[in-house]
Amino acid sequence: RSTPKPSSAASDVYKRQRVHAQSLQGLREFEAEIRALGKLRDPSLVRLLGHGRRGAGDFCLVYELCDGGTLEDRLADTRRPLDWSGRVAAVRDAVRGLYYLHTQGDGEKCFIHGDVKTANILLTSAGGAKLADFGLVRELAKGATHVGTTSLTGSWGYICPAFARTGRVAPSTDVFAFGVVLLEVLTGLPAIDGDRAGAKDLVSHAGPGAAATMARLDAAVAAAPTARTAADLAWLCLEDDPRKRPSSEDVHDAIEELELEQSRQSFASRRPPSGATGRMLFGDEPATPRPRAPSASSPTTPRRRRRVRVLVGSFNLSLIHI
C-alpha cells in the first residue's frame, strides 16, 4: 500500500529534528513539548506540525521551518552581523511569545518556558522571530505564583539565582533569562564562554549595571541611540530579587516603545536641514503602528484540526493539519 507523502510545496515548511533520549528525562522533555505545543497557538511561537518515534530512544519532532537560523548563530556571525533593528525585532517577537505564555496560555493555565536563550529564538527570512524548544515548559495554574521542583533545569548562564536557591520556577525565571538574552544582543557575546578571561558568565562579565554593559557594546550596536534604554531594561530583568523584576507584559511594552523610539530617532536623523524647502517624499515619514488583525494562527480564531499519518524516512509521523 502506498504511503502518502507531503507535497513539494508543503515540504518547504517541514523540518526534522531528532531527539535522542537515553534517559527518562529525555523522554519527559519530548512528551512535554508535544503536550505544550498541542495546546498553544500564537504567531510568536514555533508551530509543531507533527511528531514520530522509532525504537526505544529515537524521536522526531516536525516544526515549521524558520530558515533564518538561531539568534545565537546570527550574533556570532561576524561576516554578516545582525544590525540593531534586526536584533530589536528578534527580541520583540521573542518577548511577545513569553507574554503570551505567561498571561494567556491555553485559556485555563499559563506556562513557564523554562529555557529562554538565544539558541531557542529562531529567525525567519522575513525578519521576524519565534520562540522554540518547549521541553522544559511547566504549567502554572491561574492565580499561582510559582511551581516547585527538586531538580535544577535550564541552560547555564541563563539560570535565575533565585531558582537555584529555592527550587521555585516562576514567570520571573523566564524574565531573568530574557535579561541575559538582551545582554547578548547588546554585546554580541555568548552567555557562557569558557575561554573568556575573568568571569565566564556574561552577567558577571558585562556588569554589574547598564554603564558596565555600555562599555562592552558590540560594534554593530555602538551607534544605536536606544542601546542604553535596552541596557537599562536588561538589568531590570536581571534583578536578584524576583519581586523587583518587571513582568513579561512590562518587558513587552518596553521593547515595543524602544522600537518606536528607534523609528523616531531614525526619522529625525533624515530630516532636511533648517530652512530647506521641498515636499517630503512618500515613505519618509515613519509609519503609525496599526492594530494587528487576528491571524489565522492566532488563538482568537480557532480552527478545526485533523491528523494524518505519513512516512518520512523510517519515521511514522503524526502530522497536525491546521
N, C-alpha and C positions, 0 to 999 in steps of 0.2 A: 504494500500500500504506500502510495506516495505521501510524503510529509510536507505540509505547507511551509513555505519559506517567506520571509519578509520581502516585499518588492524592493527594487533598487532604490526607489525614492525613499522608502521607509528606512532602508538600511543606513542611510546617511545619518540618522539620529540614534543609531544603536551603538552602544559601547560596552564591550565585555570586560568585566572586572572579576577576577578570581580571588577568592579569599581562602587561603589555606589555613584550616582550623585544626591544629594538632592538639588543642586543649578545649576544655569545656567553655572557657572564656571566649574563645574564638567563635564557637557555635552560638553562644548567647548574644554576641555582638551582631552576628549575621541575622539572627531572628529578630533582635531589637530593631535593626534598621528596616527590615521588611514591615514590621508592625507599625513603626512610626510613620514611614513614608506612605504606607497604605491609608493612613488617616489624614495626612497633612497635604494641603493643596494651596500653594502660593507661588506666584511667578518668581519670587526671590529664592526659592528652594529648588534644588535639582530634582527632577522627576524620576522616580523609579518606574521603569517600564516593564520589568519582569525579573524573574529570579529562577535559578535552577540549582540542581545538586547532582554530583557524580561521585559515587562511592561514599566513603566514610568522612573524608575531610577535604573535599574539593568542591567549592561553591562558586556560584556565578551570580552576580548582580548586573542587571542591564539598565543603564541610565540613559537619559537624553545626552547627546553629545555636546559638550562645551569645548569648542575647538580652539579656544584662546590660551589653553594651559592653565596652570595654577598661578595665583598671585605670588606665591613663594618663588616660583621659577622666573616669572617676569621681573621681580625685584632683583633677582640675582643675575639677570641677563644684561651685561654691560654693553653688548653690541647694539641692542635696541632698547634702551632704557624706557621704562614707562614714565610718561610725563606726569606732572602734578594733577592735572584734570582727570587723567585716566586713573590715577590712584584714588582720588576722591570719589570718582564714580564707582569704583570697586568696593570701597568701604561703605558707601551709601547703600548699595544693594545688599551687602552682607548684613548690615545692621537692620535693614528692613526685614530680613529673614529672622533675625533674633527677636525683633519687636513682635513679629507675627507669632513666633513660638511661645514667647513669654506671656502674651496678652490674649491671643485668640485660640491657638492650638486647634483641637478638633471640636471645639464648642463645649465640651464637658471638662476637659483637662487642659492645662498648659504643659509646656515641655521645656526642659533644660537641655541644651545641646550637649554640653559636657566635653567638647573637644574643638573649640573655636581656635583656628590658627590659619595662617596664610596658605598652608598646603590644602586646606579644606574650603578655600574660596576659589571657585572655578570661573574663569573668564570666558566670555563669548566673543565671537568675531565682531559682533555689533557694538562692543564696548561696554557691555553690562557684566554682571557677575551673579553667581548663585552660590548659596551656602550648601555644602555637601557633607557627607560622612556622618551618619546618624547612629553609628554602632554603640556609642556611649550615652545615647539620649535617655533621659529619665522623665517619667510622667510626674506632674505636680498637680495635686487636687486643687480646684479653685478655692482660694482663701488660705491655702497652706503657704508657709514661708520658705520651707526647705525640705530636703529629703536626706535622711541619714544613711550613711554607708560605712562599711568597715574596711573597704579597700580604696586605696589612692589611685584614681584613674585619671587619664588625660595625657597631655604631652609636656615633657619637661620644658621649662621656660615660659609656659603659659598657665601653670597651676597656681591657683589662688592660695596665698599663705594661710588664710583663714580656713579654707577647706582642708589643707594639710594638718592644721592644728586640731580641728574639731570634727572632721569627717562629715560636715554638713555641706550639701550641694544646694545651691540656690541660684536664681537668675543672676544675682550679683557675681557668681562664679564665672558665668559667661561674660559679664561686663568687664571683669578683670582681664580675662584672656583677650577681649577685644581691645583693651588698652595696650596690650603688648603688640597686637596687630598694627595699631596706629603708630607705635614706635618704629616698627619695621618699615612702614610706609614712609615715615619721615626720614629715617636714617639709611634705608636700603640694606640694613644689616640683619642677619638671622637672629632668631630668638635665643638660640644656643649655638655657641661656637667654641669647640674645644681648643682650637688653635689661637683664640684671641688672647692677647696679652691682658693680664689683670682679670677682671670679672668675666666669667664665661657666659653668664646670662645677660640679656640685653637690658633688662630693667635696671640692673646694677651698673652696667656699662654706660648707658645713656642717661643716667640720672645721678642723684635724685632731682626731680623738678624739671620744669619746662626749659629753664635757662640752660641747664646742662645738655638737654636734648638739642636745643638750637645750635649748640656748638658742634654737634655731630651730624648736621643735616647732610643728606645725600646731595650730590651736585645737581641732580635733576629737580631738586626741591628748593635749593638755596634761595632762588629769587622769588619764590611764591609768597605773595603778600599775606596769605591766610595760614601759613605754616605755623606761626606762633599760636593762633587760635586752636589748631589741631593739636599742638603740643600741650597746651593747657587742658584740653579735653582728655587727652591720653592720661595725664597724671591725675585727673579727677577719677577716671576709671580704675586707676591703679592704687587708689586709697587703701591702706591696710585694713581699715575698719569698713566692712561691707555696708554698714548703715550710712556711711558718708558718700558712697558711690552713687552716681546718677543711675536711674533706671534705663533700660534699653529704649524706652519711649523718649526719655530726655536726650539720650545719645543720638537717637534717630533724628529728632528735631534739630539738634545742634549741627549734625552733619549736613542736613538739608539747608540750614541757614548759612553754614560755611560755604556750601556750593553756590548759593545765591550771591553771597558777598564776593566770591571769586568772579562771578559773572559781572557784577557791578564794577569791580576793580579793572577787569579786562576791558569793559566798555569805556570806562573813564580814561584809560591809557590810549584809546584810539580816537578820542575827541579831537576835533580840529583846534588849532591854536586860537587864542583870544583875538577877536576882530576878524577872523576868517569868515567868508561868506560862502554860500552854496547850499545845496539841498542834501540832506542826509540820505544816503543810498539805502534802498530796501535791504534789510538783513543786518544793518549795523547796530540796530537797537536790540538789546538783549530781550529775548522772548519772555513774556509773562507766563509763569508756570500755570498750567491748566489742570483742573482736577482730572485724574485718570479715570477713564471709563472702566467698569469691571471687565476684566479679560475673561476669555473662555476658560482659562485655568484657575481663575480666582475662586476662592471658597464661597463667594457670594452667588456664584452661578453654577450650582452643582449639576453635573451631567451624568447620564447613565453610563456605567462602565460594564464592560464584559471581558472575559478572559478567553484566550485561545492558547493552544499549546503548539509550539513549533520546535524544530530540532536545529540547533546551531552547533555545528561540530558534533561532539558527543554529549552535549548538554541538552537535556529535555527541559525546556523553559516554559514557564507560565508567564505569558505576556498580558499586561493590562492595557486594553484599548480604551482610549479616553476620547 
